[in-house]
């Protein structure tokens, strides 16, 4: 991912430069700024496509429309062919957005497939900001007086701007004249396929074929880059499936896919990841860390993560450490995030007995990912100069998974969590890996107990009673209060309400 800052209305470029400096970690490959028609654009670049000519702000040949962006447009080659090669000056995937907006205005965004946030400004006063449907690419905004300010991370904003900062809503565009305009609704929340089937009927073979082929296609698309691509291999079923697909695709091209794992000595995830890597023949890299390493990293992780939720912190610590390892070898990583939201992998969902209630909960989880799991994935990778790519959140797969009868996602006899996904990939992984019981990332790496005991021990019950109402809903545990204190120390003035996602259980 890259980093962007943009302003519409009266604005001091010195403020913009300071904001951009706070996003330097997102873009180690270059920086650019431009004043355009009453707007200001700034960019920090992580070069993944067209390393030589893709610097931003990126403008049209006439210089009348300019763009800063974050993320990737995965169908840019098809769009380029349709628009005509003669119009292009670079191979950057973001340049297609310039020409599409020139031709079609806000309707241009309906044509894009990918994870992205863009801001465009024209010398004639045109201005538009947009964000992808699921909010995979981060974008925040803050409005004061006659100025609207945008940035990729909360920490970029300063002073009084922080008190009114909000996440920019996914799947929307904003213009000064029209305000927020939904350009693509979220994937359909209504199951529409095979509803006449009885809940315990076995799905037809084509369901598993469709799930497998759709995910394979997504992974193969996301392996395309002008820089090395690897996989975060946690040892769980989701990342193992992504690794299996990537390993086959790399082998067909005469390459070996790099994989990366981190955990404490003897942790279950490290052992499982090692077994998967050996089975698939990947170029595997491991980081073994101690409890002290993990504890010492938490203040930095909370600042990077921009959250104090214990579940996110537990998983962000090993993610941050493995990202440090991966950045020495690759610039892009595939990540298994999203499978639990599509196929009901979280433990608290297994208590649900109603298929309709389960489906509603999954839709809510997907809608909140942009201030939860997606925030973790983006921040820890971007802090280490990496771009994350998430094949499970390919819109074709999301729509297919949500269209299936939710009864098939309930946990019951002979149907463990995510059994639809596991069945679709039988034969791709060893049985003991494919049907391994799910653990939260922090559990499998050894994080949960270590961090809970240490940071919970820093706070007394009387302190929790006094301070728990600092946010709504209230802080739930002594550990969460310890993280909240670090959050307010490292990110003063950032409001937790509406910007910080919090899991149901601490």
N, C-alpha and C positions, 0 to 999 in steps of 0.2 A: 504494500500500500504506500501511497505518497501522502503528502500533507498539503492542505489548501487553507488559505485565508481569503476572504472577500468581503467587501463592504459596498453597500448602496446608500448614497447620500453623503452628507458632509463627514469627512473622515481625515484624521491626521495620519499620513503615511508612516510616521515614526512609530505610531501605535501598531500599525500593521506589521512593520519590520520586527518589532519586539515579539509580537504574536508568532510570526513565522520562525523566529529564533527558537521558540519553545517547541516547535515541531521539527527541529533539525533531525531528530532521530528517525522520523518517518521518511526522510528524503536525503540520504547521504550522497546522492549522485548529482546534485545541482540545485540551484535556487534562481527564481526569477520573479519580478514584480512588474506591474504596469498599471498606470492610470488610464481609464477608458471611459469617456463620455459620462462623467459624474459618478463613476464607480472606481474601485481599486481592487486589483487581483494580485494575489501572491501565491507562490507554489514552492514546495520542497519535493524533489523528484527522487523516487526509487525507480531506476531504469530497468524495465523488464522487456519491453518491445521497442524496437528501433533505438538502440542505445546511443547512436551518434546524433540523430536529428530530432529526437522527440522532446526537446526541452520545452518548458512551459513558463509563462502563458503562451499558448499556441494560437496563432492567428490565421485568418484567411489570407489569400494572396493579395487582396486589396487592402488588408489591414483594417477592415471595418467591423470585424467581429472577433472577439478573443475568448479563450477558454482556459480555465484551470480545472483539473480533475483528479480524482482518486479512484483506484480500482482498475478493472479491466472490462472491456467490451469483447465478449468471446466470439460474437458473430461478425466481427469487423471485416473479415475477408469477403464474406458474402455481400455485405453492405457496400464495400469499396467497389466490387465488381459492378454492382447495380448503379452506383452513383457515377462511375466512369473514372478510370485511372488518371485521366488528364487533369482532374481537378485537385489531385493530391500532390503535396510537396514533401511529405514524410511517409514512413511506414507505421507511424503511431496509430494504435487502435483508437485513440481519442480524437484523431482528426476527422473520423467519420461523423462524430457528433456535431462538429462545426458545420459540415455541409448539410447534414440532415436538418439541423435547426434553421439554416438558411432557406431550405426548401419547404419545410413543413411546420415550422414553429414548434409549439409544445407537443404536437402529435409525433414529433421525431422520437420522443422517448419511448413510445409504444413499440418501436422497432428494435430496441436494444435488448440484448440478452447478456446478462453479466452481473457483476457486483460493482457498483459505481456511485459516485457523487460528483456532480458537475456544477460549476457556476460559469455562466457566459455573460459577457457585457459587450455592447456595441457602441461605436462612436456616435450613433444616432440616439442613444439613450436606452436601447433595448437592454433588458437585464432579466435573467432567469436562473434559478437554482433548482436542482432536482436531486432525488435520491432513489436508489433501486427499491424494488417492491418489498423485499424482506428486510431492508436496512442492513445488509451485509457490510457495505461501506459506511463508515461513520460520518455523521454530519450534525453539527449543533448550530443554533442561531440565537441571537440576542438582539432585542429591539429597544432603542431608546431615542425619544424625540423623532427626528426625521431620518435616522440612520438605522439600517439593518445590517447586522454583522454575522458572518458565517466562519466556522473553523472546524477542522477535523477532530479536535479533542477539546475537552473541557479546560484543560490546563492552559490552552492557548489564550483564553480570555483573561482580562485583567480588571482590577478595580471594580467599579460599579457595574460593568458589563456582566460580571459573574452572577450577580444577585438575580438577574432575570434571564439567565441562559436556559435553554430547553433543547431536547433532542428534536432535530428536524424530522417530521413524520415520514416514514418510509412510503414509497409509492406516490409521492406528491411532488409537484413543482410549485415554485412561487415566483410571481412577477409583481412589481409595484402596483400595476393597474388592477390585476385580478386577484391578488392575494394567493392563498393556497388553492391549488387545482389538482385533484387526484388524477393521475395520468394512467394508472393501472390499478385495479382493485387487487387485494390480496387473493391468492389462489382459493378457488371455490371451497367454502366450508361445508358443503353438503355432500355426503356420500351418495353416489349415483349409480355405481356398478354392482350388479349381482345382488340387489337387495332382496330378491325372492329366495335366495339360498337360506337354508336353516343355519343357525349359528355354528353348529358343530359339523356341518358339511365340510369336506376337504375342498379347498379352492381348486378350480380347474388348472391344468398344467400351464395354460397360457398366462395366468396371473404371475407365476414365478418367473416365466420367461420374460414377461414384460418388465418386471422389477429389475431382473438381472441385466437385460439389454439396455434399459434406460440408464442405470447406474454405470455400466461399462462405457456407454457413449459419453456420459458426463466426465468420467475420469480421463478418458482419452482426449477429450477437448481441453481439459485443464492441464494436461501435460505439455501443451504447446507453448513455448516461450523461447526467447533469444538468450536465456540464461539457464543455469542448471536448476532442475526441479527435484525435490525430495519429498519424503512422507514422514510425518510425525507418527510413529508406531508405538502406541501405548501398550499393546498386548491385548486390548479388548477386541471384541468382535468387529466393531465398526471400522477402526483404523486397520485392522488385519484384512478385512475385505477390500478396503481401498488399496492397501499395499499389494494384495494378490492381483488386482486388476492392473495396477501400475507396473508391477513386475512383469506380467505377461506382455503388456504393450511395449515396455522397454526392451525386453528380450527379442521381440519381433523386429525392433529397429536396431538390434545389435548392441544394446546398451544394458547397463545394470543400474537399477534405481537405488539411490541412497536412502537409508532409513535412519531414524534418530529416536532414541529412547533415553529416559532419565528416571532414576529412582534410588531409593536407599538400598544398601547392600542386603540381599536376601529378599527384596520385595517381590510380590507375586507378579506385578506388571513387568518388571525387568526380565524375569524368567520367561514369561509368556512371550514378550516381544522378541527375546533372543531365539526362542523356538520357532516363531513365525519367520523371522529373518533367515534362519538356517534352512527351513523348509523351502522358502521361496528363492533363496540364493541372492539376497539383496546385499548391497554394500553397507553393512550395518555399523552404526556408531552409538556408543553408550556413554552416559555420564552417571557415575555413582557419587552421590553426595551424602553428607552426614546430617544428623538432626540439627547440629549447630549451623551448618550451611543454610539449611532451610529457614531456621529462626532468624538468622542474620539478614536474610534477603527480604523479609516481610515488609519493612518500611519502604524500601524501594519498590517492591511489587505493588503495594497499595497506591503509591504515587503513579506508577505506570498504569495500573488497572483502572484507576479512578472509581474505585468502589471499596466498600467495607463489608460486603456480604461474606460471611464465613465460607459458604459453599464455593463462591467464586475465588476467594483467596486461597482455599485449600488446593484447588485445581490450578490456579495461576502460578503458584510457586514452582512446581515441577515443569509447567509449560514454559515459564520464563527461563529456567535453567536449561531446558532442552533446546530452546530457541538460541541461546548463547552458543551451544554446541553446533547447531545446524548452520548458523550464519558463517562459519568458517568454511563451509562446503557448498552451499546453495544460496539462491536468492528467493526461491519460491518453494512453498511447502503445501502439500495436500493435507487436509485435516478432516477427521471423521465427525465433526460437529453436525448436528441436525438429525441424526438417525433416531435418537431417543425421542425427539419431538414428533417424528413421523410414525414411529412404530411402537411407541409407549414403552420405552426402556427404563424410565425412572421408577424407583422402588415405590414411591408414594402412589403411583398410578395403579400398581398391582392390587391395591385394596379396593379399587372400584369394581362394582359388579354390573353396573349399567353401561351398555355400549354407547348410548347417547351421551351420558355424562362423561365418559372417557373421551369421546370425539370432541365435545365442547372444550374439555381441558386441554387437549392437544392443540386445538385451534388457538386457544388463549396463550399457550406456551410459545407457539410459533410467532404470535403477534408481539410477545414480549422479549424475544431473543435479542433484539437490537440494543436493549439495555441490560442484557444478561450474558448468556453464553457467547454471543457474537462479539460483545464488548471485550470479553476476556481474550478471545481468539485474536481480535484485531490489535489490542493494545500490546500484548506480550510479543507478538511477532513484529509489529511495527517498531517497537522499542529496540529491536535487534536488527533492523534493516531487512526484514523479510516480508514477502507478500504471501498471505494465506489464501488458499483456494479450497472451496467447500463443495465437493461433488454431491453430497446428500441434499444440498439446498438448490440443486438444479431445478428450475421451475417445472420441467416436465415430470421429474420424479416427485416433487412436492404435490403436484396436482393428481398424479396417479395414486400416490399413497393415501391422500385425503379422500379420493373417490371410492376406495375400497370399503366394504362393510366394516365398521368399527368392531363388530363382534369378533372378528379375526385377530384383533389386537389385545383382547382380554387374556389375562394369564389364567390358565386352568390345567386340568390333568392332560398331560401330553403336549401342552402348549406353553413352554416357558416364554419369557419376555422376548420380543422381537423374533418370534419363530418364523414369521413370514419371510423376513430378510435372511435368516439363517438357512431356511429351506431353499431359497433362491440360489444360494451359493454352495450347496452341497457338492463336494468334490474339489472345491477350490482351496480348502484349508484342512489341516488335520482335524478330526472329529473333536478332540479335546479342546481345541481352540475355538472351533465354530460354535460349539455348544457350551462354552465356558460361562459360568454364572457371572452376571454383570456385577461390577463394583464401580462405585464412583471413583473418578480419577484419583482423588486425594487418598482414598482408601487403599487402592492397589499399589500406590507408590509409597505408602507409609506416612502420608502427610497428616491425615485427620487427627490422629491421636497425639502426635508430636506437637502440632500447633495448638490444638485445643487445650492441652495440659499446660503448655508454657504461657500462652497469652491469657488464658482464663485465670491463671494464677497471679497475674499482675493486677487484678481488679477484685475488690471485695464485694460481697453481696450488698452491703450498705451503699457503696458507690453506685452499683447498678440500680438500686431503688431510687437514688437521687437523680440519676442522669438518663434513665431509660426513655424518658419522654422527650429527649432532644430531637427525635424524629418520629414520624408517624408512617407506618405502625411502629410502636415502641421497640427499642432495642431488646433482644430476647435473652441474651446470655452475657456473661462476663467477658467471654472471648470477643463477642461482637462489639461490646463497648470499647475494648482495647483497640480494635481495628478502627472504630469510629473516631477515637482520639487521634490516631495516626493520620486518618483521612483529613480531619479538620486542620491538623498541623501542617500537612504537606500540601493541601489544596484549600487554603483559607478562602472563605466566601463562596465556594461552590455549593449551591443548594442541593440537598439530597432528595427533596420532594420532587418527583417527576423525572429526575435525571438518573437516579440510581435504582436499578432493578434489584429485587430481593427475593430469594427463593423462599418457598413456603416453610421450609424447616431449616433452622440454623444448625 
